[in-house]
Amino acid sequence: MKNKNMTMLMASTMLIGALAGCSSAPAATGTTGTTGTTGTTPAPAATPAKAGKTTIQYWHSMGGANGEFTDAMIKRFNASHPNIEVVGTFQGGYDEVVTKLQQAAAAGSAPDVTMLERSFVQLFADADVLEDLTPYLKKSNLSMDYFVAGLMGHSTFNKKLVTLPLNRSTPIMHVNKTMLDEMGLKIPTTWEELKTVTNALVIKDGSGYKRQGITIPFDDWYLQGMITQSKSRFFSEDGTKMEFIDAGVGNKVFSYLKDLQKTGALFYPPTQDSGNIANQMFTEGKVGILYQSTGSIGGLQKNVKFDYQTAFLPKNEVFATPTGGANVAMFASSKNKDAAWEFLNWLMTDPQGGQQFVIDTGYLPFTKNMVESKEIKELFAKEPNRKVAYDQLQYGIDTNKHLAWTPIIQEFRSTMEAIMYDNKDINTTLATFKTAAEKLLKSTK
């Protein structure tokens, strides 16, 4: 079985490239919700550690300002651990890291510790190449209760704890409160209220629009949220069917979006650079509401010139939100597991580790100790928009666990394009997707 799963791990390499530039893995290199580009070039050689120290190789996806914060975090660890030298290496966006990890795992040259986008964890867990962290957690007197439950949905597979959260986010609703106040409108909390508010914000300009109500980046992430808000899920519990289509929720979600699009209430940006375009529409006051990652809060706060607030994603039948971002894992092949755990434990428990990284970057606090810390409480008081993002975690739901996730989501994004851009019939297009997706589900059994 292990050989079969390793084959599956390698077989998905080519498929991951097709997902480059999509934002279901929120911002690795910025705050727009985009991943980096995919490549198959070997990882660059890491700077060797100082002589006499145990060397830990750490691969990550943090570029730009977040990369600088990551480097600073590693420096803090190394300064406080004289016998261990963590060497951090930027390996590109989330998808590119996965490709390189697949190659490294097959070649026996995987790093000791890696950042791993949460939707790809199962691929590596089923290949049995990740270390079970359960005994390490117990040794350090920690338990699953130490972590924020809403961020642990992609940590345990096959009864093994294989990853822990680090740079995590959720989609959230960003609101131009000034615009709504001028129109006498309240922040919507339901789909029906959202439809009313976004249509009220529309200002026509000839055959076009001077202003529209809402913009949502091209990304399955937000539709995943709408599916769960309708009390449904992407895959059936037994992993054999596309449950949301069978339940009629697929038609409901796309019909809702198309109705908004037809009236001009929804501006659906192009697939290319979708997140940046959506952000710009919002900051320039061309829409009043934006669906975007919680990781965008910091950048938006700096750029807007109006009263900017965040709010939960509106509910249909229930409140619900998917989670995104990446976890950290230890490879089972590591020859320095104690030192690797020392680094992971520091990230999870030391205020100078993950907590400071969260404060610096804008990602969500991922342990209960962080949330109760003086520093995070002060941050939430100063920036209430970030507290809204954390509070929404109580409704966090993950439904995309399946080995066939990568090829199926590629098919689903093609379905989104056909419906949202090409105006293809919703039911016919979903039926075609269902046939292709369920064939892929069976192929991984």
N, C-alpha and C positions, 0 to 999 in steps of 0.2 A: 504493500500500500504506500509506503514511503516513496518508493521509486516512481509509482504512478503519480503521486502528488508533486514530486519534484518535476516530473514531465509537464504537469499542468502549470507549475510555476514558470517554467521556461517557455511554454507555449503561448502564454499571455503577453510575452515581451512585445511582439509586433502590434498587438491590439492597443497597448497603452499609449503608443505614439499617436494614435488617432484621437486621443482625448486631450492632447496637449492644448493649453490655452483655455480650457474650460474651468469653471470656478466652483465645482462641487468640492474641491479642495481649496478652501479660502486662502487668500493671500499669503504666499510664501515670501515674496519679495517686496511687498508693499501692502496697500490697503484696498486694492480694487477688486479683490476676489479672483485674481488670475494666477494660474500656476506658471511655472517656467516652461521652456521648450524641452522637448525630448530629444535625446541623442543616444548613440550607442558607443561613443568614444570612451576609452578607459578612463577611470577616475584619475585626476591629477595626483601626483605623488605628494603625500603629506609631509610637512616639516617634521623631522625626527625629534623625539623628546630628548631631554638632557640626559647625559650619562648617569647611571646609577638609579634611575627612576623607572617605575613600571609605566609603560606606555599604553595609553588607551586611545584607540582611534574612534572618533565620533563623526559620523556623516550627517549632514543636515541640509535643509532647504532654505535657510534664512539668508537672503541677499539684501542689499540696500541698507537702510537704517536698521532693520531687524537683524541683519547680519552683524552690524557693529555692536548691537546689544548682545548678540550671541557670543561674539568674541570677548566682550567685557565680562560676561558671565563665566566663560571658561577661564579667563585670567583670574577671576576671584576664587574659583575652585583651586586652581594650581597654586596660587599664593598661600592658600590655607591647608594644602596637602603636600608637604615636602617630599613624600615618597611616591607620588603619582603625578604624571604629566598627561593631561588630556590634550590630544591634538585634534582640533576641530577642522573639518574640511567641508566647504560648500560644494555640493554636488549638483546644483541646478534645482529646478522646480520639483515639486512632489513626484510627478510622473517620471522625471528623469532619474531621480533617486531610486525609484522602484526598478527601473530598467537596469541600472548599474548594480543594485543589490541582487537581482536575479542572476546576472552574469557572475558576480562575486561569489554568491552562494554555490553556484555550480562549479566554480574554479577553486573553491576552498580558500578564498581570500576576502571573506566578508569582514567588515569592521567589528569591533567589540560592541559598540553601541551605535544605534542609528535612529534618526527621526523617520517615522513611517506614517504616511497619510492614512487616516483611520479606515477608509473603505478598502484598502489593500491589505490590511492586517490578516484577514482570514486566508488569503492566498499563501502567505508565508507560514501562518500557523498550521495549515493543513499539510504543508510540505515538511513540517516538523523541523524547521531550522531555527526557531526562536526558543530561547531559554525560558523555562517555567520559573516565574519570579515568586511563586508562592512561598517556598522555603526561605528566600531572602527577606521577604516581607515579615515573616514570623520571627526570623533571627533579629530583625531590627525593631521588634515589638510594634509592628504596624499591622493593620488589617484593611479589608476593603472599605470598612466604614470610615476610614480616614479621608477617603476621596469623595468628591461631589458625585453623587449617584448618576446624575444626568450626563456625565462625561465618561462613564465606564462601559458604555454599550459595545465598544469594540476592543475590549481588553481581555476577555476570557473566551477561549475556544477550546473545545475538546477537554474541558475541565482543567485547563491550564491557564494561569494568568500570564499572558505573554507581552502585554504592553501596559504602559502607564501614561496618563494624559500629560501634555505639556503646552503646546501652542494650539488652543482650542477656541472655537467660535461657533456662533449660530447665525442664521439669517434673522434679521429684525426689521421693523418698520421705522424708517427715518422720516421725520415730519417737519415741514416748514410751518411752524405754529403761527408765525406772523401772517402768512397767506390765509390760513384757515380762519384766524381771528377776524381778518378783514372781511371775510365772506360770512361771518357768523356761524361757522361750521365747527363741530367738535371732532376730536381725533377718533376715527372709526375703530370699533372693537369687534365688529362682525363683518362678514362678506357683504351683507345687504347694506350696512352703513358705509362700507368702503365704496360700493357702487354708487350710492347717492352722493357722497362727498366728492369722489373723483370726477363724476359727470358735472357736478356743480362748478368745479374749478376750470372747466374747459372754456377757452376763449378762441373762437374761430377767426381766421384771417384769410378771407377769400376761400380758396379751395383747400387751404391748409389750416394750421393752428398756430396761434401766437402763444398759447399755453395749453398744456394737457394736465391730466390729473395725477397720473402715477407712471413710473417707469420701473421695469423689472429686468435685470440683466438676463440674457439668454443663458439659461442654466437649469438643469433638471433639479437642482437643489431646492429651488423655490416651489416647484411643482410637487416635489416629495413632501414639502410642508403642507401644501393644499390637500394632498391625498390623505395625510394623517389627520388633518383638521376635519375631514369628512368621515372620520372613524373607519378608515380603510388602511390598507398597506400595499406596498408595491408587490412583494411576493407573498404567496400563501404560506401558512405556517410550515407546511411540509415541503416547501421549496419546489413545487411542481407546476404551479399556475401563477398567472398574473392576476392577483386577487382584485386589484383596483379596477381592472377592466371588467371582470366578471360581475362585480358589484355595481357597475354603472357609474362609478366615481370618475373614471377617465373621461367619459362624455361630459359629466358635470363640470369638471375642472376646466377642460378646454372650451366648453360652451361659455362658461363664465368669462374666461379671458378674451374669447373672440367677441363677445358682446361689448366688453369694455373697449376693445380695439376698434370696433366698428363705429362707436360714438365719438372716438377721439379721446376717451378717458384714459386709455392705456397707450403709452408710447413704448413699443417693443423694439429695442435697439438692434442693430446688426449683430451677427455672431462675432465678427472680428472686433476686438477691443470693446466688447459689450459693457463690461464693468466700468471702464473709464468714461465711456459715453454716457451711461446712466448717471454716474456721479456728477458729471459736468452739467447735465440737464437739471439736476437737483440744485447744485450750488449756484447756478445762474438764474434760478427762479422760473425755469421753463416747465417744471412740474412741481406739485406740492408735496408729493409722497414718493419715497424711494424704498424699494425692497433691496437690501444689501447686507453684507456680512457685518457682524458686530465689530470685526476688525477694521472697519472703515470709520468708526466713530471719531477716533483721534484726528484723522485727516480732514474729515468733514467739519469738525468743530473749528479747525484752523482756517478753513476757506469760506465758510458761509458768512453772510452779512445780515442774517435774520435770526429770530428766536428759533433755535433748532432743538427739537426734542426727539427722543426715541420712544417707541411703544411696542408692545407685544404684537406679533403677527395676528391679524384679526382671525377670529374663529368662524368656522362654518357650523359644525355641530359641537366641536370642542376646540380648546386651545391646544396647539401642538407645534413643535418646531424640530426639524432635524438638526443634528450637530455636524460640525465640520472641523477641519484642521488636522493636526498630526499628534501622534503619540510617540513615545520613545520605547525602544526595545533593546534587549541584549541578545546577540546571536549565540546559539548553542555552541558554535565552533570557537568562541573566544577562549584564549589560553590565559586570560587574566580576569576571570569572573569575579573574584573578590574585589579587585580594584574597580572593575566596571560597575559593580553594585554600589561601591562607595560613591561613585559619581552620580548614579541614578538616585540613590538615597538622599544625597545632598540636594539634588534638584527638587526632590519631593518635600524635604523637611526643613532645609536651612533657609532663613529669610533672605539670605544673599544669593540663593539659587533661583528656583522657579518663581518664587514670589516677586523678587526684584525684576525678573524678566517680564512677568505679567504687568507690573507697574510701568515698566519702560515701554512695552510694545502695544498694550491695549488688548491683549488676549484675555480670556476669562480665567479667574482664579479657579484652581482645580482641586484644592483640598479644603476641608472644613476649617482647618487651622488658619489658612490664608484669609478666608472670608471673615473670621473673627479677629484677625490681627489689627492692631492699631493703624498700621500703614494702609491696609485695604479699606478700613472703615473711613479713614480720613479721605482717601481717594474717592470713595463713593459719595461722601458728603460734598466734596469739591466738584465732582463730575457725576451728577445723578444719572446721566444717560448711560453710564457704564453699569450702574446698579440695576437699571431696567434690564440690561442684557443678561446680567447674572440671574435676576429674579425669573426670567423667562425659562431658565433651565429646568424649573420644576415641571415644565411641559415637554421636555426633550424626549424624542422618540427616534429610534433608528430602525429602519425596516429594510435596509439594503444589504443584508448579510447573505451572501451566496458566492460560491466560487465562480459562477458565471456572470457576476456583476459587471466586469469590465466590458465584455462583448455586448451584453444586453443594454448597458447604458449607452453604448455607441449607437445601437439600433434605436433606442428611445430618443436620442437627440436628433436623429434623422426624422423621426416621427414628429417631434416638436417643430422642426423646420418646415416640414410638409404642411402642417396645420397652420402654424402661426404666420409663415411667410408666403406660402404658395396657395393658401386657402383650400387645401384638399379637404374632402369630406371627413369629418371627425370619426364617425363609426367605422367607415371603410379603412381608414388609415390605422386606427387602433386595432382592428381585426388583423391586418397584415402584420403589425408589430407583434401582436399576441402569438401568432403562428410561429414567427421567427424566434421570439424570446423563449417560448416553451420548448422549442426544439433544442435551444441552447441549454435550457435547464436540464433536459433529459440527458444531454451529452456529458454532463458532469456528474451524473449519478453513478 
